[in-house]
Amino acid sequence: MAEGILHTILSAKREEVALRKVQRPLVQTRLTSPMGLYFENALAAPGISLIAEIKRASPSRGALRPDLDPVALAHIYRRAGAAAISVLTDEPFFEGCLDDLRLAVKAGGLPVLRKDFIIDCYQILEAADAGAAAVLLIVAALDQPQLIGLIDYAHELGLAALVEVHDAPELERAQASDARVIGINNRNLTSFKTDLQTSFDLLPLIDEDRLTVAESGIHDAGEVQSLERAGVNAVLVGEALVTAIDPAAKIEELLSSE
């Protein structure tokens, strides 16, 4: 998304979170959970892991799957071999919600990532309350103290943090924090275009003790295999799955080694 759109989304998100804090106050009720480790272990398994996304819409393409059923899709993803599920919970721009995440969690069997524009510890507490195993933190949306504080809070609650970067300066910031899982988003923030070369350029710069996830622009098995050879632990695939006539067959295709 363009930087202007990111600014618009973050401005709306600040208002949304402030209102939700008033409407639904949450109290931290747990200090540790195995869920974050469950998510990280799923990504660290031998071979390349697939994070399959539940995504209703995008600002650029509009509705992606009008008949989307989070429970049915979660079951399909699990049976087809996904290692984890990502659920887009932003409502104004992506038509998602926390109920989609709760339903995916209740479907059972896989760790679930809350994918949203997270700017406040309250949203991480919401994710934990809904049963998530991990949260997405976008470096471009946060200053360094915010990034470090949100990672620390996620870890305090026992959640993993997928820390998303788009370029080398953002990667440097991510590695200066306690980011154990680094996502490389191949979508250019200014042009909307996706280019897998972003992953290939940044991967050699990532410390060996971090888990890595390639995000956006992944559509076929050849791309998955190239990313695996480059050292990626996992790929996050959204639109290619939710727009597929047969998502299970698409997962089988993506994970094919032929």
DRENDREN-582286 format. One record per residue (C-alpha): y negated, x, z negated. Coordinates in Angstrom, 3 decimals. Layout:
// residues N
+----------+----------+----------+
:       py :       px :       pz :
+----------+----------+----------+
:        Y :        X :        Z :
...
+----------+----------+----------+
This chain:
// residues 258
+----------+----------+----------+
:       py :       px :       pz :
+----------+----------+----------+
:    0.000 :    0.000 :    0.000 :
:   -3.501 :    1.223 :    0.640 :
:   -5.395 :    2.786 :   -2.242 :
:   -7.838 :   -0.138 :   -2.136 :
:   -4.970 :   -2.572 :   -2.602 :
:   -3.581 :   -0.482 :   -5.452 :
:   -6.985 :   -0.677 :   -7.152 :
:   -7.026 :   -4.466 :   -6.648 :
:   -3.506 :   -4.846 :   -8.036 :
:   -4.273 :   -2.706 :  -11.089 :
:   -7.452 :   -4.636 :  -11.804 :
:   -5.542 :   -7.912 :  -11.657 :
:   -2.747 :   -6.415 :  -13.766 :
:   -5.131 :   -5.444 :  -16.565 :
:   -6.362 :   -9.043 :  -16.774 :
:   -2.804 :  -10.392 :  -16.602 :
:   -1.506 :   -8.144 :  -19.381 :
:   -4.458 :   -8.924 :  -21.655 :
:   -3.755 :  -12.641 :  -21.249 :
:    0.012 :  -12.271 :  -21.758 :
:   -0.558 :  -10.349 :  -24.994 :
:   -2.452 :  -13.344 :  -26.356 :
:   -0.100 :  -15.997 :  -24.976 :
:    3.144 :  -14.274 :  -25.965 :
:    2.745 :  -11.670 :  -28.705 :
:    5.768 :   -9.389 :  -29.018 :
:    6.863 :   -7.311 :  -31.984 :
:    8.955 :   -4.192 :  -31.559 :
:   12.355 :   -5.113 :  -32.990 :
:   14.482 :   -2.148 :  -31.927 :
:   14.035 :    1.584 :  -32.042 :
:   16.993 :    2.787 :  -30.036 :
:   19.205 :    1.407 :  -27.295 :
:   21.904 :    2.889 :  -25.065 :
:   20.504 :    1.177 :  -21.981 :
:   18.297 :    4.041 :  -20.791 :
:   21.191 :    6.459 :  -20.966 :
:   23.319 :    3.919 :  -19.110 :
:   20.750 :    3.902 :  -16.280 :
:   20.466 :    7.697 :  -16.154 :
:   24.244 :    8.159 :  -16.204 :
:   24.593 :    5.714 :  -13.311 :
:   22.249 :    7.867 :  -11.240 :
:   23.934 :   11.112 :  -12.288 :
:   27.403 :   10.010 :  -11.138 :
:   29.080 :   12.129 :   -8.416 :
:   27.860 :   11.395 :   -4.905 :
:   24.711 :    9.461 :   -4.140 :
:   23.967 :    6.306 :   -6.132 :
:   22.302 :    3.156 :   -4.821 :
:   19.663 :    1.188 :   -6.719 :
:   19.640 :   -2.202 :   -5.014 :
:   16.431 :   -4.189 :   -5.300 :
:   15.722 :   -7.856 :   -5.883 :
:   12.392 :   -8.364 :   -4.126 :
:   11.015 :  -11.728 :   -3.055 :
:    7.962 :  -10.644 :   -1.055 :
:    5.558 :   -7.812 :   -0.266 :
:    1.794 :   -7.800 :    0.391 :
:    2.327 :   -6.479 :    3.914 :
:    5.287 :   -8.611 :    5.030 :
:    5.008 :  -11.765 :    2.964 :
:    8.174 :  -13.625 :    1.931 :
:   11.300 :  -11.563 :    2.569 :
:   14.093 :  -13.963 :    1.572 :
:   12.957 :  -17.541 :    0.891 :
:   16.360 :  -18.538 :   -0.515 :
:   16.620 :  -15.540 :   -2.866 :
:   18.885 :  -16.217 :   -5.869 :
:   18.654 :  -13.356 :   -8.417 :
:   22.023 :  -14.107 :  -10.016 :
:   23.916 :  -14.399 :   -6.732 :
:   22.253 :  -11.271 :   -5.359 :
:   22.971 :   -9.296 :   -8.532 :
:   26.648 :  -10.230 :   -8.286 :
:   26.722 :   -9.216 :   -4.616 :
:   25.088 :   -5.877 :   -5.388 :
:   27.521 :   -5.109 :   -8.207 :
:   30.620 :   -6.016 :   -6.210 :
:   29.402 :   -4.047 :   -3.196 :
:   29.058 :   -0.802 :   -5.154 :
:   25.430 :   -0.535 :   -6.273 :
:   24.944 :    1.698 :   -9.329 :
:   21.881 :   -0.139 :  -10.660 :
:   19.544 :   -3.010 :   -9.835 :
:   15.759 :   -2.954 :   -9.470 :
:   13.828 :   -6.188 :   -9.971 :
:   10.238 :   -6.542 :   -8.817 :
:    8.507 :   -8.590 :  -11.503 :
:    4.897 :   -8.631 :  -10.257 :
:    3.966 :  -12.231 :   -9.435 :
:    0.542 :  -12.304 :   -7.715 :
:    1.384 :   -9.789 :   -4.993 :
:    5.210 :   -9.739 :   -4.842 :
:    6.120 :  -13.273 :   -6.049 :
:    8.431 :  -11.868 :   -8.726 :
:    8.680 :  -12.636 :  -12.436 :
:   10.366 :  -11.554 :  -15.642 :
:   12.792 :  -14.459 :  -15.331 :
:   14.218 :  -12.780 :  -12.214 :
:   14.872 :   -9.706 :  -14.344 :
:   16.440 :  -11.733 :  -17.157 :
:   18.753 :  -13.450 :  -14.691 :
:   19.785 :  -10.147 :  -13.138 :
:   20.531 :   -8.762 :  -16.597 :
:   22.575 :  -11.835 :  -17.531 :
:   24.562 :  -11.484 :  -14.311 :
:   25.928 :   -8.396 :  -16.063 :
:   27.609 :   -5.202 :  -15.080 :
:   24.736 :   -2.964 :  -13.997 :
:   21.644 :   -1.412 :  -15.627 :
:   18.429 :   -3.085 :  -14.488 :
:   15.075 :   -1.448 :  -13.718 :
:   11.829 :   -3.350 :  -14.191 :
:    9.701 :   -2.501 :  -11.165 :
:    6.081 :   -3.439 :  -11.724 :
:    2.639 :   -1.906 :  -12.108 :
:    3.031 :   -0.857 :  -15.722 :
:   -0.175 :    0.164 :  -17.458 :
:    0.457 :   -0.884 :  -21.074 :
:    3.147 :   -0.445 :  -23.738 :
:    3.296 :   -4.238 :  -23.988 :
:    4.923 :   -4.381 :  -20.529 :
:    7.585 :   -1.912 :  -21.627 :
:    8.236 :   -4.031 :  -24.713 :
:    8.536 :   -7.054 :  -22.407 :
:   11.071 :   -5.157 :  -20.310 :
:   13.127 :   -4.241 :  -23.382 :
:   12.946 :   -7.821 :  -24.642 :
:   14.256 :   -9.038 :  -21.271 :
:   17.184 :   -6.616 :  -21.382 :
:   16.006 :   -3.978 :  -18.916 :
:   17.460 :   -0.482 :  -19.010 :
:   14.511 :    1.249 :  -17.334 :
:   10.911 :    0.817 :  -16.226 :
:    8.977 :    2.144 :  -13.254 :
:    5.873 :    4.233 :  -13.996 :
:    3.619 :    5.040 :  -11.022 :
:    1.764 :    8.322 :  -11.456 :
:   -0.987 :    7.211 :   -9.052 :
:   -1.749 :    4.253 :  -11.335 :
:   -2.039 :    6.235 :  -14.580 :
:   -4.030 :    9.099 :  -16.011 :
:   -2.046 :   11.870 :  -17.701 :
:   -2.404 :   10.671 :  -21.317 :
:   -1.352 :    7.168 :  -20.229 :
:    1.640 :    8.541 :  -18.326 :
:    2.844 :   10.649 :  -21.238 :
:    2.290 :    7.834 :  -23.729 :
:    4.179 :    5.267 :  -21.652 :
:    7.119 :    7.624 :  -21.036 :
:    7.305 :    8.384 :  -24.746 :
:    7.208 :    4.691 :  -25.637 :
:    9.943 :    3.838 :  -23.127 :
:   12.136 :    6.582 :  -24.581 :
:   11.342 :    5.372 :  -28.113 :
:   12.724 :    1.960 :  -27.167 :
:   15.772 :    3.561 :  -25.563 :
:   14.690 :    2.796 :  -21.999 :
:   14.685 :    5.242 :  -19.106 :
:   11.489 :    5.818 :  -17.131 :
:   11.587 :    6.197 :  -13.356 :
:    8.387 :    8.177 :  -12.738 :
:    7.173 :    7.643 :   -9.180 :
:    5.250 :   10.219 :   -7.145 :
:    3.895 :   10.336 :   -3.604 :
:    2.740 :   13.944 :   -3.204 :
:    2.831 :   17.424 :   -4.734 :
:   -0.094 :   16.981 :   -7.182 :
:    1.494 :   13.806 :   -8.562 :
:    4.842 :   15.604 :   -8.828 :
:    3.184 :   18.383 :  -10.811 :
:    1.836 :   15.779 :  -13.229 :
:    5.233 :   14.101 :  -13.522 :
:    6.965 :   17.365 :  -14.334 :
:    4.308 :   18.226 :  -16.893 :
:    5.323 :   15.047 :  -18.718 :
:    8.729 :   14.266 :  -20.195 :
:    9.907 :   12.620 :  -16.958 :
:   13.693 :   12.879 :  -16.737 :
:   13.969 :   10.701 :  -13.618 :
:   11.549 :   11.291 :  -10.743 :
:   11.213 :    8.874 :   -7.851 :
:    9.735 :    9.998 :   -4.550 :
:    8.092 :    7.083 :   -2.757 :
:    8.098 :    7.741 :    0.982 :
:    5.400 :    5.126 :    1.591 :
:    1.933 :    6.546 :    2.197 :
:   -0.591 :    4.865 :   -0.115 :
:   -3.277 :    4.844 :    2.557 :
:   -1.498 :    4.018 :    5.815 :
:    1.457 :    1.920 :    4.554 :
:    3.718 :    4.030 :    6.771 :
:    6.997 :    5.391 :    5.447 :
:    8.220 :    8.890 :    6.209 :
:   11.400 :   10.330 :    4.696 :
:    9.928 :   13.785 :    5.213 :
:    7.998 :   13.142 :    2.001 :
:   11.285 :   13.333 :    0.087 :
:   12.471 :   16.419 :    1.967 :
:    9.151 :   18.179 :    1.297 :
:    9.021 :   17.396 :   -2.432 :
:   12.669 :   17.807 :   -3.415 :
:   12.599 :   21.648 :   -3.427 :
:    9.685 :   21.484 :   -5.892 :
:   11.570 :   19.442 :   -8.493 :
:   13.157 :   21.165 :  -11.483 :
:   16.953 :   21.166 :  -11.384 :
:   17.263 :   19.348 :  -14.707 :
:   15.561 :   16.191 :  -13.367 :
:   17.301 :   13.274 :  -11.700 :
:   15.776 :   12.318 :   -8.351 :
:   15.464 :    9.002 :   -6.533 :
:   14.244 :    8.525 :   -2.954 :
:   12.370 :    5.250 :   -2.451 :
:   11.137 :    3.278 :    0.590 :
:   11.908 :    3.589 :    4.276 :
:   15.682 :    3.912 :    3.889 :
:   17.547 :    1.769 :    6.395 :
:   20.799 :    3.401 :    7.524 :
:   23.713 :    5.585 :    6.434 :
:   22.441 :    8.620 :    8.318 :
:   19.259 :    8.642 :    6.254 :
:   21.238 :    8.248 :    3.032 :
:   23.533 :   11.127 :    3.991 :
:   20.577 :   13.372 :    4.862 :
:   18.979 :   12.642 :    1.495 :
:   22.251 :   13.329 :   -0.310 :
:   22.589 :   16.692 :    1.432 :
:   19.027 :   17.483 :    0.381 :
:   20.004 :   16.935 :   -3.262 :
:   18.850 :   13.391 :   -4.017 :
:   20.790 :   11.705 :   -6.825 :
:   20.011 :    8.138 :   -5.786 :
:   18.235 :    5.965 :   -3.251 :
:   16.317 :    2.780 :   -4.032 :
:   16.621 :    0.226 :   -1.247 :
:   14.793 :   -3.084 :   -1.208 :
:   13.690 :   -4.703 :    2.031 :
:   16.685 :   -3.486 :    4.054 :
:   18.960 :   -5.338 :    1.609 :
:   17.045 :   -8.537 :    0.854 :
:   16.397 :   -9.146 :    4.557 :
:   20.007 :   -8.429 :    5.567 :
:   22.131 :  -11.409 :    6.618 :
:   24.996 :   -9.860 :    4.649 :
:   23.644 :   -7.630 :    1.829 :
:   27.160 :   -6.545 :    0.792 :
:   27.921 :   -5.312 :    4.291 :
:   24.582 :   -3.510 :    4.357 :
:   25.419 :   -1.684 :    1.103 :
:   28.814 :   -0.729 :    2.501 :
:   27.070 :    0.613 :    5.607 :
:   24.483 :    2.582 :    3.598 :
:   27.128 :    4.196 :    1.401 :
:   29.479 :    4.937 :    4.282 :
:   30.360 :    8.621 :    4.596 :
:   31.355 :    8.387 :    8.266 :
+----------+----------+----------+
